[in-house]
Amino acid sequence: MGKVPAIVFSTCLGIVETRLLALNADPVFQDRALAILDQIESLETQIVRNLSEAVQALLEENFDGLIIEGDAALAIEHATNLRQHFPSLTIACLFQSGRRSDFSVRAKEQNIELLSGARSDRRLGATLARFVRSLDSQAGGASEGIDPCHSLIGNLNQFSAAEILQMSCLSQRSGRFTFKSGRGNSEIYLQQGSVRHAVFGSVEGEAAVAEIFRWRQGRFYFEEGIISQEQTVNRPWAHLLIDNLQKLDETLELVSV
């Protein structure tokens, strides 16, 4: 494989690094895309070789996005699988062969971006730089300075989101939970012990609840009496708890496959 020419990227990615996970099944050589990603400033790229490694990395660490390389059909299959377990993750498939039109409908349904790798180095570099810029614009910075006067406050490495919400629902609380981590900020609204509304970026409802269930780091606090006018969650808390714990078990099973 020829040497990848130097490419100048005019990306303003800020002081904090953007973190990208790359699923590349070929362990023999570093392909063009990975070589180009290495040239982008303020980007940290971690490479995994199979689906289970990707799931484990996403569970243990915070990434701003995931890019899956390889055959288009297999990449879409992996992306669809991961979308079920990480609903808010930005995912792109970089395929070397196949027509975009053959997979565009499925990709759109799963909110997966399709990137063509069958391009010149310069055009591929521009495509990857644009994708990285989109990650930086979507990433929410972790916030500090939580008011100690809130009625409930703690760390997610001490209590899981499931434990916190279950305790609050059983206590028939009404108010707003705010969760803050390196992934961004998320909110869950309770009304008399029921989850009424949940939001994380552009993700709302049960998908947002599922996202927060997977957080293992961060902080949270509860503000009593703040009620949402929106209602995006309609099922009882017990059903949400069972479904999300089952999904989490399924996610963990992928690690052991």
C-alpha positions in Angstrom: 0.0 0.0 0.0 1.4 3.4 -1.0 2.2 6.1 1.5 -0.8 8.3 2.3 0.0 11.9 1.2 0.0 14.6 3.8 -3.3 16.3 4.1 -3.9 19.6 5.8 -7.1 19.7 7.9 -8.6 23.1 8.9 -10.6 21.6 11.7 -11.2 23.6 14.9 -11.9 20.8 17.4 -11.3 22.8 20.6 -9.1 22.0 23.5 -10.8 18.8 24.6 -10.0 15.9 22.3 -12.8 14.2 20.3 -12.8 10.5 21.0 -13.6 8.1 18.1 -13.9 4.4 18.3 -13.0 2.6 15.0 -14.2 -1.0 14.3 -11.8 -2.4 11.8 -11.7 -6.2 11.4 -8.4 -6.4 9.5 -5.5 -6.8 12.0 -2.8 -7.0 9.3 -2.3 -3.4 8.2 -3.6 0.0 9.1 -5.7 1.1 6.1 -6.0 4.5 4.5 -8.8 5.7 6.7 -7.0 5.0 10.0 -3.9 6.6 8.6 -5.9 9.7 7.7 -7.6 9.9 11.1 -4.2 9.8 12.8 -3.4 13.1 11.0 -6.4 15.0 12.4 -5.4 17.1 15.4 -7.2 16.8 18.7 -8.7 13.5 17.7 -8.1 10.4 19.8 -8.8 7.2 17.9 -9.1 3.7 19.5 -9.2 0.7 17.3 -11.2 -2.6 18.0 -11.3 -5.6 15.8 -14.7 -7.2 16.4 -18.2 -6.5 17.7 -17.7 -7.7 21.2 -14.6 -5.6 21.7 -16.6 -2.6 20.4 -19.4 -3.2 22.9 -16.9 -3.6 25.8 -15.1 -0.4 24.9 -18.4 1.6 24.6 -19.5 0.3 28.0 -16.3 1.2 29.8 -15.4 4.5 28.2 -16.9 7.6 26.6 -16.7 8.0 22.9 -18.1 10.8 20.8 -18.7 8.5 17.8 -18.1 5.1 16.2 -16.9 4.4 12.7 -17.3 0.9 11.2 -15.1 -0.1 8.3 -15.5 -3.0 5.8 -18.0 -4.6 3.6 -21.1 -2.5 3.4 -23.6 -5.3 4.3 -21.6 -6.5 7.3 -20.9 -2.9 8.5 -24.6 -2.1 8.4 -25.4 -5.3 10.3 -22.9 -4.4 13.0 -24.1 -0.8 13.1 -27.7 -1.9 13.4 -26.8 -4.3 16.2 -24.9 -1.6 18.1 -27.7 1.0 17.6 -30.1 -1.2 19.6 -27.7 -1.0 22.6 -26.4 2.5 22.2 -29.3 4.6 20.9 -27.6 8.0 21.2 -24.2 7.1 19.8 -23.2 8.7 16.5 -22.4 5.8 14.1 -21.0 5.9 10.6 -20.2 3.0 8.2 -17.2 3.5 5.9 -17.6 0.9 3.1 -15.1 0.1 0.3 -17.5 -1.6 -2.0 -21.3 -1.7 -2.7 -23.8 1.0 -3.7 -25.0 3.5 -1.2 -28.5 3.2 -2.5 -28.7 -0.5 -1.5 -28.3 0.4 2.1 -29.5 3.9 2.4 -33.1 3.1 3.6 -31.9 0.8 6.4 -29.2 3.3 7.4 -31.6 6.1 7.6 -34.0 4.1 9.7 -31.2 3.4 12.2 -29.7 6.9 12.0 -26.5 5.6 10.6 -24.3 7.8 8.4 -22.9 6.2 5.2 -19.4 7.2 4.1 -17.7 5.9 0.9 -14.1 4.8 1.2 -13.7 4.3 -2.6 -12.3 7.8 -3.1 -9.0 9.6 -3.6 -7.0 10.2 -0.4 -7.9 13.9 -0.5 -11.6 13.3 -0.9 -11.6 10.6 1.8 -9.7 13.0 4.0 -12.3 15.7 3.6 -15.1 13.2 4.3 -13.5 12.0 7.5 -12.7 15.5 8.6 -16.3 16.5 8.1 -17.5 13.6 10.2 -15.1 14.4 13.0 -16.3 18.0 13.0 -19.8 16.8 13.4 -18.8 14.8 16.4 -17.2 17.8 18.0 -20.3 20.0 17.4 -22.6 17.3 19.0 -20.5 16.5 22.0 -21.7 17.9 25.2 -19.1 19.0 27.7 -19.3 17.7 31.2 -20.6 20.3 33.6 -19.4 20.9 37.2 -20.6 23.1 39.9 -23.7 21.2 41.1 -25.6 23.0 43.7 -25.3 21.2 47.0 -28.7 22.4 48.1 -30.5 19.9 45.9 -32.5 17.3 47.7 -30.5 14.4 46.2 -27.0 14.4 44.9 -24.4 11.7 44.2 -22.0 9.9 41.8 -22.9 7.2 39.3 -19.8 5.2 40.3 -21.5 4.8 43.7 -25.1 4.3 42.6 -26.4 3.1 39.3 -29.1 5.1 37.5 -31.4 2.2 37.9 -31.0 2.2 41.7 -31.4 6.0 41.9 -34.6 6.0 39.8 -36.1 3.0 41.5 -35.7 4.5 44.9 -37.2 7.8 43.8 -40.2 6.1 42.0 -40.9 4.0 45.1 -40.9 7.2 47.1 -43.5 8.7 44.8 -41.2 11.7 44.1 -41.9 14.5 41.6 -39.1 16.5 40.1 -36.2 16.5 37.7 -33.1 14.4 37.7 -30.1 15.8 35.9 -27.2 13.5 35.0 -23.9 15.0 34.0 -21.0 13.0 32.5 -18.4 13.1 29.8 -21.1 12.0 27.4 -23.1 15.2 28.1 -26.1 16.1 30.1 -29.3 14.2 30.4 -32.6 14.9 32.2 -35.4 12.6 33.5 -38.6 14.0 34.9 -40.7 12.2 37.5 -44.3 12.8 38.4 -45.6 11.1 41.5 -43.2 8.2 41.1 -43.6 7.7 37.4 -41.1 8.6 34.6 -42.9 11.3 32.5 -40.2 12.6 30.2 -36.5 11.8 29.5 -34.1 13.6 27.1 -30.5 13.2 26.1 -29.5 15.5 23.2 -31.8 14.7 20.3 -32.9 11.4 21.9 -36.2 11.4 24.0 -38.4 9.0 25.8 -37.5 5.4 26.6 -34.4 5.5 24.3 -33.0 8.3 26.6 -33.8 6.3 29.7 -31.9 3.3 28.1 -28.9 5.5 27.4 -28.6 6.7 31.0 -28.9 3.1 32.3 -25.5 2.4 30.6 -23.7 5.3 32.2 -21.1 4.2 34.8 -19.4 7.5 35.5 -20.7 11.0 36.1 -22.8 12.9 38.7 -26.5 13.4 39.3 -28.8 15.7 41.3 -32.5 15.9 41.8 -34.6 19.1 41.9 -37.9 18.6 43.7 -41.2 19.8 42.2 -40.0 20.6 38.6 -42.6 19.0 36.3 -42.3 18.6 32.6 -45.1 19.7 30.3 -43.9 17.1 27.8 -44.6 13.4 28.2 -42.5 11.0 26.1 -42.6 8.0 28.5 -45.9 6.3 29.0 -45.1 2.9 30.5 -44.9 2.2 34.3 -41.5 2.4 35.9 -41.4 -1.4 36.7 -41.8 -2.2 33.0 -39.0 0.3 32.1 -36.7 -1.2 34.7 -37.2 -4.8 33.6 -36.8 -4.0 29.9 -33.7 -1.9 30.4 -32.0 -4.4 32.7 -32.8 -7.1 30.1 -31.3 -4.9 27.4 -28.2 -4.3 29.5 -27.8 -8.0 30.0 -28.1 -8.5 26.2 -25.4 -5.8 25.7 -23.1 -7.5 28.2 -23.7 -10.9 26.4 -22.2 -9.4 23.2 -19.0 -8.8 25.1 -18.7 -12.5 25.9 -19.6 -13.7 22.3 
